[in-house]
Amino acid sequence: MPNVLKASGQIEPFNEAKLRVSVQRAGIDPILVENVIIHIKSKLYENIPTKEIYKHILEFLQKSPYPFSHAKYGLKQSIMDLGPTGYPFEDYISEILKMEGYATQVRQILQGKCISHEIDIVVEKNKTRSMVECKFHNAPGTRSQVHVSLYTKARFDDIKEKNNLGEVWLVTNTKITPDALNYALCSNMKVISWDYPEKESFRDLIEKHKLYPVTTLTSLTQNQKQLLAEKHVVLARDICKNPASLDILGLPNDKKNSVFSECQFIYK
Amino acid sequence: MPNVLKASGQIEPFNEAKLRVSVQRAGIDPILVENVIIHIKSKLYENIPTKEIYKHILEFLQKSPYPFSHAKYGLKQSIMDLGPTGYPFEDYISEILKMEGYATQVRQILQGKCISHEIDIVVEKNKTRSMVECKFHNAPGTRSQVHVSLYTKARFDDIKEKNNLGEVWLVTNTKITPDALNYALCSNMKVISWDYPEKESFRDLIEKHKLYPVTTLTSLTQNQKQLLAEKHVVLARDICKNPASLDILGLPNDKKNSVFSECQFIYK
């Protein structure tokens, strides 16, 4: 089997089992999963970029009898499409934490011992108030480095007493380096990254609550998605619940209907 | 008087007194200073970039009867030319701190409570050991942000006990934001930035010890300077003291002599 070139620049052997798990996550028909794998294996060459494999999968799913299944497949990229700024990502994390039973407030200015800080999200549950630092990256292959854990800890130390905070969380849409994770855990920080902790990672939480970002909707252009995200419409669900949230885009009715029906498919 | 456009993007009125102070720093003949100012005033137009003013000054000084005086004038840019990586800057700061009476060790791995850290410089004087975080930027107009002060503090907190460290310093070649400075001072960090503290800023220390970086030498190309800096030849003085340090460049003799004589001019 040939090698594949990852977004991080690393090269590793093509792994069929890994591809199967990744495609299965889309929740599509098992026969279709096997067809995707046969299709991809016919496209492989030495050092094929994973990005190209991903593109072949999306194309294959789009042509399949299940035209919407790729909306769920491209989750990692859809989260990155919430950028370029980090604000929609903060709104998005806030929605996920609400589903986990937290009261949330985004972008709060809290006074610390030394200076005041803008805290991405302040959460509260069972009378414990905590700060959440959201670290958004929109370049594939990026990992959150140890600096992020370090400055989050120092920020928490500065504000915790004056604001009666119990916990500090670091939430990121990427993976996190071993140093950044070890420092954070050793400092009693709670970490949620793309694939950590097992069964309760960022990806798991999205799937558990079916909180797909508005950017998964392939019937919208990237500009339209960003316009919605800037107006705090960050969930595909918001459009199912309230089709009027599309009004700011000024779409013709047939276009509006196709966005709405894609959205309903995801939540069927 | 027209406005000028600063590297940071800010616009402010042209200030003759500020220009005079800046040119006087080059330590050139007072008559020449006045000639530079007359020359620059003839070149002004609305929103002229400060970078262009700087270029006119360098050109004027190069054509003047004091051809080497511009080596001292372009100090800020010369420091940035130590990049793109931060290693030569660390070596350079280490040399300055030696002149201030410290024993120094660059790039030391120290074990903390949680993880191990690479510390840019560990310094010692009067039996007090301290860590120095060097923050190098090579884009004009950049300022060190509050994140830098925060992660430096958290890093210090992680290693101070196990390594018996007394102080933490943050040294940067740029200016520092008010938040970053206030947090650092409030957290008992020592800060040296381009213009802080008054009379003992980074710029002042360089001039006090005449520790001009090797990148001030206009008779070398940018590539040659970087090659020297990578080999830890970071001071113009090193070339005066030891002309053989130029050998790695494989220059012809006449070229070597002109670099050496420029160097001697700076230290005359």
Interface residues (C-beta under 8 A of the other chain):
Chain A: K113 C114 I115 V146 H147 L150 Y151 K153 A154 R155 D157 D158 D179 N182 Y183 C186 S187
Chain B: K113 C114 I115 V146 H147 L150 Y151 K153 A154 R155 D157 D158 D179 N182 Y183 C186 S187
